[in-house]
Amino acid sequence: MERSFKTEVEALKLGDGDTFHGEGILAVTKALLQSGVSYVGGYQGSPISHLIDVLVDAKPLMDQLGVHLETSTSEAAAGAMLAASINYPIRGAVTWKSPVGTNVASDGLSNTSSSGVIGGAMVILGEDYGEGASIMQERTHAFAMKSQVWLLDPRPDLPTIVKLVEQGFELSEASHTPVMLMMRIRACHMHGRFVARDNRRPAFTAQDALANPQRTYDRIILPPSTYAQEQQKVNERWPAAVEYIRTHELNEVFTGPGATADVGIIVQGGLFNTLMRALERLGLADVYGATQVPIYVLNVTYPLLPQEVREFAEGKRAVLVVEEGQPEFLEQAIGSMLAAGGSPTRVIGKGPLPMAGEYTGAVMLQGVKRFLTEHAGHLLPAAAPSPKTVVEVPLRPASALAANVPARPSGLCTGCPERPLFASMKLLERELGKIHVSADIGCHSFATLPPFDLGASIMGYGLGAAGAAALNSVPGRRAISLMGDGGFWHNGLTSGIGNAVFNKHDGLTIIVDNGYSAATGGQYILSSTGDSATRKTHNPIEAAVRGVGVDWVRRVKTYDMKGTHDALKEAMTTPTRGPKVVIAEGECQLNRQRRIAPQLRKLEKDGGRVVRQKFGVDDEVCTGDHSCIRLSGCPSLTIKPSSDPLRLDPVAHVDNSCVGCGVCGEVAHAAILCPSFYRADVVSNPTRWERLRHRLRARVIRWLAGPPSSVAAPGQTIGGAIA
């Protein structure tokens, strides 16, 4: 089952004058409905998964408003939806994780930008950059400049975010250009409030469009129209965007009583809160925006407005450009604008602040302090910290942190069905030698980390098989490719499996079928076995694989390690040539617990019999070899001191987070390790027979253990011996 957001959905029904309380990404959802969108689509991914998930749960409300919703099968499908706004005054929004989603959607997005739009078209981007990111470190800014799509980076403040969403549609329509709105990781999950407005029904719908179909030759992406479209971008759309941004004051200037006129700071909107915190700690600002150093906030980072930049820089000796990541696009553009206008103001950016990496609070504080020390040193000694200023704590090196906090690399959840699959692959390597493994995006990407260390590369979502394409024709050797069921339906079926069939690859592709798009939050996909009222599921992966021409297909249950190991070994050693596919099935444990836990709680409350399996390790049998941990890595499998004072090595231990999947014991058996693992069945509301059997067992155990007097306490004399 998918995670439910039915409680959060109630906030979307708030009307004019009501106060909204909630997360940033939910505020964006509410702003879309207040803007009168006609269609919404997208592909889930951190940190904007909630946007699609919430809208799915809000389907009844969407139907009432006449809003069409699609959970797209990929970002390319979502981006192409914006075509509805090219010829019709339809407002629409799509969403995905950036920059990877933008890369996938680039064809449709570039063509929409070239054609131009009549209705407002917006892309809500989860800007996944910085320490909390899960992907390669790139920024959206380059794509915005390349395709001339306006880029909004709202100040992390719910009223500002909602305003930028609503006015983003107006900007798109005024300049006939798609708009991107960035939501950074922390902005997505920050909490706040704003005064809501009524939701609006779309002024123009898909039904209106189909009732009166329109097309114009100059909006087709073919020469000579494309040449004219490029001229329109520069000569018409750009000036219209600049005029709208300036007239409606989308960018902001913050200052306070007694602010200096010597220096200033130009900052991306999304970094404003971090900047204000740094100035507050230096005693130069308060939490309400009053600052002694003037700040120009770029809620729109592309296009920049030369006139506003020059007005802000006028009379200042230097300005600091706070721009996260590289290259320094804003710093270069602002420097060029001021130089062209003859301004003597120095533009400082990368130098006090690092070229790459997230601008955390500590990084921002150091960078701002360096800038002020060099260009406005008089501010720092004269600054009298306010009563609310937090005393600055010296930064400690990472080595000091490492000495006190244990390393915690990313890993699979407790009971994950993918863990026994990777353990089987490690055991296979013991027999066949090292194997080249092409990994993929998803939960299974953690196989590249300890304790498995499987996977030489990750090329993109669903590109595991394509990533080994150049290595799949070597006689006598076979590569293994990994792919999840989410990646398979995203694009792996064509770019991976279809490509392997067409080119007669001889490698093995393992498709991990856990029933959901687990890595993005557990959403349903085509092959999910759960029922969805709005989407068609129960489409088997095996049928699709055989449909494109794969003949050698095996299905295994991942928790059956022997069966999995045998299937993998057969695939790697069979004389049969051609692409081979093993579909490794096992329901995502997180979603399984989410599905069955409420059922078990209800059953137990109603007096029904409930059995929970737990695994443990016998201290007296465990040798302390810990091979089980090296081949499993389950978070519930750890170590503890041995109860035997003569054994110094710690023993394995299963803590209470165990969900009873049995992988640890299965690994120990498959690897021919020790017999120290045992399974305990915890029975709630046992039957009368089980109660009787328990009493009989307890009596037998007490009889075998002997009377308590035969067990000596320390210092007690028994038969002349001292215990």
C-alpha positions in Angstrom: 0.0 0.0 0.0 1.1 3.6 -0.6 1.6 6.0 2.3 -1.6 7.9 3.0 -1.7 11.7 3.2 -5.5 11.9 3.9 -4.9 14.1 7.0 -2.7 16.6 5.1 -5.2 16.7 2.3 -7.7 18.4 4.5 -5.5 21.6 4.5 -6.0 21.8 0.8 -9.7 22.6 1.3 -9.1 25.8 3.3 -10.8 28.9 1.9 -10.4 32.6 1.8 -9.1 34.0 5.1 -8.3 30.7 6.7 -4.8 30.1 8.1 -2.8 27.3 6.6 -0.3 25.5 8.8 2.0 22.9 7.3 5.0 21.9 5.3 6.5 23.9 2.4 5.7 21.3 -0.2 2.1 21.1 0.9 1.9 24.9 0.7 3.0 24.6 -2.9 0.2 22.2 -3.6 -2.3 24.5 -2.1 -0.9 27.4 -4.1 -1.4 25.4 -7.3 -5.1 24.9 -6.6 -5.4 28.6 -5.7 -3.9 29.4 -9.1 -6.6 27.6 -11.1 -4.4 24.9 -12.6 -6.2 22.6 -15.2 -3.7 19.7 -15.1 -0.9 18.5 -12.8 1.5 15.7 -13.5 4.9 14.5 -12.4 7.3 11.8 -11.3 8.1 11.3 -7.6 11.5 11.8 -6.2 13.1 13.5 -3.1 12.4 16.1 -2.0 9.1 16.7 -3.9 7.6 13.2 -3.6 4.9 14.5 -1.3 3.5 16.8 -3.9 2.3 14.0 -6.1 1.5 11.8 -3.2 -0.8 14.4 -1.6 -2.5 15.1 -4.9 -3.2 11.4 -5.4 -5.0 11.3 -2.0 -6.7 14.6 -2.9 -8.2 13.1 -6.1 -11.9 13.7 -5.0 -11.1 17.4 -4.4 -9.3 17.6 -7.8 -12.3 16.0 -9.5 -14.6 18.6 -7.9 -12.4 21.4 -9.2 -12.0 19.8 -12.7 -8.3 19.3 -12.4 -6.7 16.5 -14.4 -4.0 14.6 -12.4 -1.5 12.1 -13.7 1.2 10.2 -11.9 3.5 10.1 -14.9 5.7 7.0 -15.6 8.7 9.2 -16.1 9.8 12.8 -16.0 9.8 12.7 -19.9 6.1 11.9 -19.8 5.5 14.7 -17.3 7.5 17.3 -19.2 5.6 16.5 -22.4 2.3 17.3 -20.6 3.2 20.9 -20.9 2.4 20.7 -24.6 -1.3 21.4 -23.6 -0.3 24.9 -22.7 1.3 25.6 -26.1 -1.8 26.2 -28.1 -4.4 26.7 -25.4 -4.7 29.1 -22.4 -4.5 26.1 -20.0 -2.6 26.4 -16.8 -0.6 23.4 -15.9 2.2 22.3 -13.5 4.5 19.3 -13.5 7.0 18.2 -10.9 10.1 16.1 -10.5 13.5 15.8 -8.8 16.2 17.9 -10.2 18.7 17.8 -11.9 18.2 14.1 -12.9 14.5 14.6 -13.6 15.3 17.6 -15.7 17.8 15.6 -17.7 15.1 13.0 -18.5 12.5 15.6 -19.3 14.8 17.8 -21.4 13.5 17.0 -24.8 9.9 18.0 -24.0 11.0 21.0 -21.9 13.3 22.4 -24.5 10.7 22.1 -27.2 8.0 23.7 -25.0 10.4 26.6 -24.3 11.1 27.0 -28.0 7.4 26.9 -29.0 6.4 29.2 -26.2 3.2 28.9 -24.2 -0.2 30.6 -24.0 -1.3 29.2 -20.7 0.9 29.4 -17.7 3.3 26.4 -17.6 5.3 25.7 -14.4 7.8 23.0 -13.3 8.1 22.5 -9.6 11.6 21.3 -9.0 13.0 19.4 -6.0 16.5 21.0 -6.1 18.5 18.1 -4.7 21.8 19.8 -4.0 24.0 19.7 -0.9 24.7 17.5 2.1 21.3 15.9 2.1 21.3 15.1 -1.6 21.2 11.6 -3.0 22.6 12.3 -6.5 25.5 13.9 -8.3 25.9 17.6 -7.5 24.6 19.8 -10.3 22.3 22.9 -10.4 19.3 23.7 -12.5 20.6 27.1 -13.4 22.5 25.9 -16.4 19.5 24.3 -18.0 17.4 27.4 -17.4 19.9 29.5 -19.2 20.4 27.0 -22.0 16.7 26.7 -22.8 15.6 30.2 -21.6 13.2 29.0 -18.9 12.6 31.5 -16.1 14.0 30.2 -12.8 12.3 31.1 -9.5 14.2 30.5 -6.2 11.7 31.7 -3.5 12.8 32.9 -0.1 12.1 30.0 2.4 8.9 31.6 3.8 5.5 30.1 3.2 3.7 33.4 2.1 6.6 34.1 -0.3 6.6 30.6 -1.7 2.8 30.8 -2.3 3.1 34.2 -3.9 5.8 33.0 -6.2 3.8 30.0 -7.3 0.8 32.2 -8.1 2.7 34.9 -9.8 4.9 32.4 -11.6 1.8 31.5 -13.7 1.2 35.1 -14.4 4.9 35.6 -15.4 4.7 32.5 -17.7 1.6 33.9 -19.4 3.0 37.5 -19.7 6.2 36.3 -21.3 4.8 33.1 -23.1 7.6 31.1 -21.4 7.6 28.1 -19.1 8.7 28.8 -15.5 10.7 26.6 -13.1 10.2 27.0 -9.4 13.0 25.5 -7.2 12.2 24.0 -3.8 15.4 23.1 -1.9 15.4 20.2 0.5 14.9 22.2 3.6 12.3 24.5 2.1 10.2 21.5 1.1 10.0 20.3 4.7 10.0 23.5 6.7 6.8 24.3 8.5 5.0 27.7 8.6 1.7 29.4 7.9 0.0 31.7 5.5 -3.4 33.1 4.9 -5.2 30.9 2.3 -7.4 31.8 -0.5 -10.2 29.9 -2.2 -9.3 27.2 -4.6 -10.1 28.2 -8.2 -11.7 26.1 -10.9 -9.6 26.2 -14.2 -10.7 29.0 -16.4 -9.9 26.8 -19.4 -10.0 23.0 -19.4 -9.0 20.1 -21.6 -12.7 19.7 -22.5 -12.7 23.3 -23.8 -9.5 22.6 -25.8 -10.9 19.4 -27.4 -14.2 21.2 -28.2 -12.3 23.8 -30.3 -8.9 22.3 -31.4 -6.3 24.9 -32.3 -2.9 24.8 -34.1 -0.6 27.5 -35.4 2.3 26.8 -37.8 4.6 29.1 -35.9 4.5 27.0 -32.8 5.7 23.8 -34.5 9.2 22.7 -33.7 10.5 22.6 -37.2 12.4 25.1 -39.4 11.7 27.8 -40.3 9.5 28.3 -37.2 12.3 27.4 -34.9 14.4 30.3 -36.2 11.6 32.8 -35.5 11.1 31.3 -32.1 14.7 32.0 -31.1 14.3 35.6 -32.1 11.0 35.8 -30.1 12.8 34.5 -27.1 15.3 37.4 -27.1 13.3 40.2 -28.6 9.9 39.7 -27.1 9.7 37.1 -24.3 12.8 38.3 -22.4 11.8 42.0 -22.2 8.3 41.0 -21.2 9.6 38.8 -18.3 11.9 41.6 -17.1 9.1 44.0 -17.1 6.8 41.7 -15.2 9.4 40.9 -12.6 10.2 44.5 -12.0 6.6 45.8 -12.0 5.4 43.1 -9.5 8.6 43.3 -7.3 9.3 39.6 -7.3 12.8 40.3 -6.0 13.1 42.0 -2.6 15.5 44.3 -0.7 16.0 44.0 3.0 17.6 46.7 5.2 17.3 48.1 8.7 17.9 51.2 10.8 21.4 52.5 10.5 22.3 50.1 7.6 25.7 50.7 6.0 25.8 52.1 2.5 29.3 50.9 1.8 28.6 47.2 1.1 25.8 44.9 0.3 24.9 41.3 -0.3 23.1 39.7 -3.2 21.7 36.3 -2.4 19.7 33.5 -4.0 16.2 33.5 -2.5 16.6 29.9 -1.2 19.6 30.9 0.8 18.1 33.9 2.5 17.3 32.2 5.9 20.8 30.8 6.2 22.3 34.2 5.4 20.1 36.0 8.0 21.1 33.5 10.6 24.8 34.2 9.9 24.3 38.0 10.1 22.3 37.5 13.3 25.1 35.5 14.9 27.5 38.4 13.9 25.1 40.9 15.7 24.2 42.6 12.4 20.6 41.5 11.9 17.5 40.2 13.7 15.2 37.3 12.9 12.6 39.6 11.3 14.7 40.8 8.4 16.1 44.1 9.8 19.8 44.0 8.8 22.7 46.5 9.0 24.0 45.1 5.7 21.6 45.7 2.8 20.4 42.5 1.1 19.1 42.1 -2.4 17.1 38.8 -2.6 16.9 37.1 -5.9 13.6 35.3 -5.8 14.1 35.2 -9.6 17.6 34.0 -10.4 17.0 34.0 -14.1 16.6 36.3 -15.8 18.5 38.9 -13.8 17.4 42.6 -14.0 20.3 44.8 -14.8 18.5 48.0 -13.7 17.7 46.5 -10.2 21.3 45.2 -9.8 22.8 48.6 -10.6 20.4 50.4 -8.3 21.3 48.1 -5.5 25.0 48.4 -6.1 25.0 52.2 -6.5 27.4 53.8 -4.0 28.7 50.5 -2.6 32.4 49.7 -2.6 31.7 45.9 -2.8 28.8 43.5 -2.9 29.0 39.8 -1.9 27.2 37.4 -4.3 26.0 34.4 -2.3 25.5 31.7 -4.9 25.6 28.1 -4.0 27.4 25.7 -6.2 29.4 26.1 -9.4 30.0 27.5 -12.0 29.4 31.0 -10.6 26.8 32.0 -13.1 25.3 34.9 -11.0 28.6 36.3 -10.0 29.8 36.5 -13.6 26.5 38.0 -14.9 26.3 40.6 -12.1 29.9 41.6 -12.6 29.3 42.0 -16.3 26.2 44.1 -15.7 27.9 46.5 -13.4 31.0 46.7 -15.6 28.8 47.5 -18.6 27.2 50.3 -16.6 30.5 51.8 -15.6 30.0 50.9 -11.9 33.1 50.8 -9.7 31.5 48.4 -7.3 33.6 45.2 -6.7 31.7 41.9 -7.1 32.9 39.3 -4.6 31.6 35.8 -4.5 33.8 32.7 -4.7 36.7 33.4 -2.5 35.2 34.2 0.9 32.7 31.5 0.0 33.7 28.1 -1.4 33.3 27.3 -5.1 31.5 24.0 -4.5 29.3 22.4 -1.8 26.3 23.4 0.2 26.3 26.7 2.1 25.5 25.4 5.5 25.1 27.7 8.5 28.8 27.2 9.4 30.0 27.8 5.8 27.8 30.9 5.4 29.0 32.4 8.7 32.6 32.0 7.8 32.2 33.4 4.3 30.2 36.5 5.4 32.6 37.2 8.2 35.6 37.0 5.8 33.9 39.4 3.3 33.0 41.9 6.0 36.5 41.7 7.6 38.1 42.6 4.3 35.5 45.2 2.9 33.6 46.5 5.9 35.7 45.7 9.0 34.2 48.7 10.9 30.9 46.8 11.1 32.3 43.9 13.1 34.1 45.6 16.0 31.2 48.1 16.4 28.5 45.4 16.3 26.8 45.1 19.6 25.2 41.7 19.8 21.5 41.8 20.4 20.0 39.9 23.4 18.8 37.2 21.1 22.1 36.6 19.4 23.5 33.2 20.1 27.0 33.0 21.3 29.2 31.8 18.5 30.5 28.2 19.2 33.9 27.4 17.7 33.7 25.0 14.8 35.1 21.6 15.5 36.9 19.5 12.9 35.2 16.6 11.3 37.7 14.3 13.0 36.4 15.3 16.4 32.9 14.4 15.3 34.1 11.1 13.9 35.6 10.2 17.2 32.3 10.6 19.1 29.7 9.6 16.5 29.8 6.2 14.8 29.9 6.1 11.0 26.4 5.5 9.6 26.6 4.9 5.8 23.4 4.6 3.8 21.9 1.2 3.9 18.8 -0.9 3.3 16.0 -1.0 5.8 15.6 -3.8 8.4 14.2 -6.9 6.7 14.7 -5.5 3.1 14.2 -8.3 0.6 17.1 -7.0 -1.4 19.6 -7.9 1.3 19.5 -11.7 0.7 19.8 -11.1 -3.1 23.1 -9.2 -2.6 24.3 -11.8 -0.1 23.6 -14.5 -2.7 25.7 -12.4 -5.2 28.6 -12.2 -2.8 28.5 -16.0 -2.3 28.4 -16.4 -6.1 31.6 -14.3 -6.4 33.3 -16.7 -4.0 32.6 -19.5 -6.4 33.1 -17.8 -9.8 35.5 -15.0 -8.9 35.0 -11.3 -9.2 32.1 -10.2 -11.5 31.5 -6.8 -13.1 28.3 -5.4 -11.7 26.5 -2.4 -13.3 24.4 -0.9 -10.6 21.3 1.4 -10.9 19.4 4.1 -9.1 17.0 2.9 -6.3 17.3 1.1 -3.0 19.5 -1.5 -4.6 22.1 1.3 -5.3 23.1 0.7 -1.6 24.6 -2.6 -2.8 27.6 -0.5 -3.9 28.3 0.3 -0.2 29.6 -2.0 2.6 29.1 -4.7 3.4 28.3 -5.8 -0.2 30.5 -3.6 -2.3 28.8 -4.6 -5.5 28.5 -2.3 -8.4 31.1 -0.5 -10.5 28.9 2.4 -11.8 25.5 4.0 -11.5 24.4 5.8 -14.7 20.8 6.7 -14.1 17.4 5.5 -13.2 16.7 2.3 -15.2 20.1 2.4 -16.9 21.8 -0.5 -15.1 21.6 -2.8 -18.1 22.6 0.0 -20.6 25.5 0.8 -18.3 27.0 -2.7 -19.1 26.2 -2.6 -22.8 29.8 -2.3 -23.9 30.8 -5.3 -21.7 28.2 -7.8 -22.8 29.7 -9.4 -25.8 33.0 -10.9 -24.4 33.0 -14.6 -25.0 33.4 -16.7 -21.8 32.7 -13.8 -19.4 29.3 -12.2 -18.4 28.5 -9.0 -16.6 25.6 -8.6 -14.2 23.3 -5.6 -14.4 20.9 -4.4 -11.7 17.6 -2.7 -12.1 14.6 -2.1 -9.9 11.0 -2.5 -10.9 10.6 1.3 -10.7 13.6 1.9 -13.0 12.4 -0.9 -15.2 9.1 0.8 -16.0 10.8 4.3 -16.0 12.9 3.5 -19.0 14.8 0.2 -18.3 12.4 -1.8 -20.5 13.5 0.0 -23.6 17.0 1.3 -22.9 18.1 -1.8 -21.0 16.1 -5.0 -21.9 15.0 -4.0 -25.4 18.5 -2.8 -26.2 20.0 -6.1 -25.0 17.7 -8.1 -27.1 18.3 -6.0 -30.2 22.1 -6.2 -29.8 22.2 -9.8 -28.7 23.8 -9.2 -25.4 24.9 -12.2 -23.4 24.9 -10.7 -19.9 22.5 -11.1 -17.0 20.1 -8.5 -15.8 18.6 -8.8 -12.3 15.3 -6.9 -12.0 14.5 -6.4 -8.3 10.7 -6.6 -8.0 9.7 -5.3 -4.6 6.2 -4.2 -5.6 6.6 -0.4 -5.4 8.7 2.5 -6.4 10.2 2.0 -3.0 13.1 4.5 -3.2 10.8 7.4 -3.9 8.4 6.7 -1.1 6.6 3.5 -1.9 4.3 4.7 -4.8 2.5 2.2 -6.9 3.9 1.2 -10.3 2.6 -0.8 -13.2 3.6 -4.2 -11.7 2.3 -3.5 -8.1 0.0 -6.1 -6.8 -2.0 -3.6 -4.8 -5.2 -2.2 -6.2 -5.5 1.5 -7.2 -8.8 3.2 -7.9 -7.2 5.6 -10.4 -4.4 3.5 -12.0 -4.0 0.1 -13.6 -1.7 -2.2 -11.7 -1.1 -6.0 -11.9 1.0 -5.8 -15.1 3.7 -8.5 -14.7 7.3 -7.7 -15.4 7.9 -11.1 -16.9 5.2 -10.6 -19.6 6.9 -7.3 -20.6 10.4 -8.9 -20.7 9.2 -11.8 -22.8 7.2 -9.4 -24.9 10.4 -7.6 -26.2 12.1 -10.9 -27.0 13.9 -12.3 -23.9 13.7 -16.1 -23.9 15.8 -17.0 -20.8 13.8 -15.7 -17.8 13.8 -16.9 -14.2 11.7 -15.8 -11.2 13.0 -16.2 -7.7 12.0 -15.3 -4.2 14.8 -13.3 -2.7 14.3 -14.7 0.8 15.0 -18.1 -0.6 18.8 -17.7 -0.8 19.5 -21.2 -2.1 17.0 -20.8 -5.0 18.3 -17.3 -5.8 21.9 -18.4 -5.7 21.2 -21.4 -8.0 19.3 -19.2 -10.5 22.2 -16.7 -10.6 24.8 -19.4 -11.0 22.8 -21.0 -13.9 22.5 -17.6 -15.6 26.2 -17.0 -15.4 27.3 -20.5 -16.5 24.7 -21.7 -19.0 25.9 -22.3 -22.6 22.8 -20.6 -23.8 23.6 -17.3 -25.6 21.5 -14.2 -25.4 20.2 -11.8 -22.8 19.2 -13.4 -19.5 16.9 -12.0 -16.9 16.3 -13.0 -13.3 13.3 -11.3 -11.6 14.0 -11.3 -7.9 10.7 -10.9 -6.1 10.2 -9.8 -2.5 7.8 -7.1 -1.2 9.4 -3.9 0.2 9.6 -4.5 3.9 8.8 -0.9 4.8 5.6 -1.0 2.8 4.8 -4.5 4.0 5.0 -3.3 7.6 2.9 -0.2 6.7 0.4 -2.6 5.1 0.1 -5.3 7.8 0.9 -3.5 11.0 -2.6 -1.9 11.3 -4.2 -5.2 10.4 -2.2 -7.0 13.2 -2.9 -4.3 15.7 -6.6 -4.6 15.0 -6.6 -8.4 15.1 -4.7 -8.4 18.4 -7.0 -5.8 19.9 -10.0 -8.0 18.9 -8.6 -11.0 20.7 -7.3 -12.8 17.6 -4.1 -14.9 17.5 -1.1 -13.0 16.2 2.4 -14.5 15.7 5.5 -12.3 15.4 8.7 -13.9 14.4 11.9 -12.7 16.0 15.4 -14.0 15.5 18.3 -14.2 18.0 21.8 -15.4 18.5 22.8 -17.9 21.2 25.7 -16.3 23.1 27.2 -19.6 24.0 27.3 -20.9 20.4 28.4 -17.7 18.6 32.1 -17.7 17.9 32.4 -14.0 17.3 33.4 -14.5 13.6 30.8 -12.0 12.5 30.6 -13.3 8.9 26.8 -13.0 9.3 27.2 -9.3 9.6 29.6 -9.0 6.7 27.1 -10.8 4.4 24.0 -9.2 5.7 24.5 -5.7 7.0 21.0 -5.6 8.6 20.5 -2.7 11.0 19.0 -5.0 13.6 22.1 -7.3 13.5 24.8 -5.8 15.7 27.3 -6.9 18.4 27.4 -7.0 22.1 29.9 -8.1 24.8 30.1 -11.9 25.3 28.6 -13.3 28.4 31.6 -15.6 28.8 34.4 -13.7 30.7 37.1 -15.9 29.0 36.1 -14.7 25.5 37.2 -11.2 24.6 35.6 -10.9 21.2 32.0 -9.5 21.1 29.2 -11.8 19.9 26.5 -11.1 17.3 23.2 -9.8 18.6 19.8 -9.2 17.1 18.1 -6.2 18.6 14.4 -5.5 19.0 14.0 -3.8 15.7 14.0 -7.2 14.0 11.0 -7.8 11.8 11.5 -11.5 11.5 12.5 -11.7 7.8 15.0 -14.5 8.6 17.7 -13.2 6.4 20.4 -13.3 9.1 19.7 -17.0 9.8 19.4 -17.8 6.1 22.7 -16.1 5.4 24.4 -18.1 8.1 23.0 -21.3 6.7 23.8 -20.5 3.0 27.3 -19.4 3.8 27.8 -22.6 5.9 28.5 -20.5 9.0 27.7 -21.2 12.6 24.4 -22.6 14.0 24.0 -19.9 16.6 20.9 -18.3 15.1 17.5 -19.2 16.5 13.9 -18.2 15.7 11.4 -17.3 18.4 7.7 -17.0 17.7 6.1 -14.3 19.9 2.4 -15.3 20.2 -0.3 -12.8 21.3 -3.6 -14.2 22.4 -2.4 -17.9 22.2 -4.8 -20.8 21.9 -5.5 -23.1 24.9 -3.3 -25.8 23.3 -0.4 -23.3 23.0 -0.8 -22.3 26.6 -0.8 -25.9 27.8 2.2 -26.7 25.6 4.1 -23.7 27.0 3.5 -24.9 30.6 4.7 -28.4 29.7 7.8 -27.1 28.1 8.6 -24.8 31.0 8.3 -27.8 33.4 10.6 -29.9 31.3 13.2 -27.1 31.1 13.1 -26.7 34.9 13.5 -30.4 35.4 16.5 -30.5 33.0 18.1 -27.5 34.7 17.8 -29.2 38.1 16.7 -27.6 41.4 17.8 -24.0 42.1 20.0 -25.2 45.0 22.3 -27.1 42.6 23.3 -23.8 40.9 25.8 -22.1 43.2 25.9 -18.4 43.6 29.4 -16.8 43.7 31.1 -17.7 47.0 28.5 -20.4 47.8 30.0 -23.9 48.9 28.5 -26.9 47.2 30.0 -30.3 48.0 33.2 -28.7 49.4 33.8 -26.6 46.2 33.4 -22.8 46.0 31.4 -21.4 43.0 
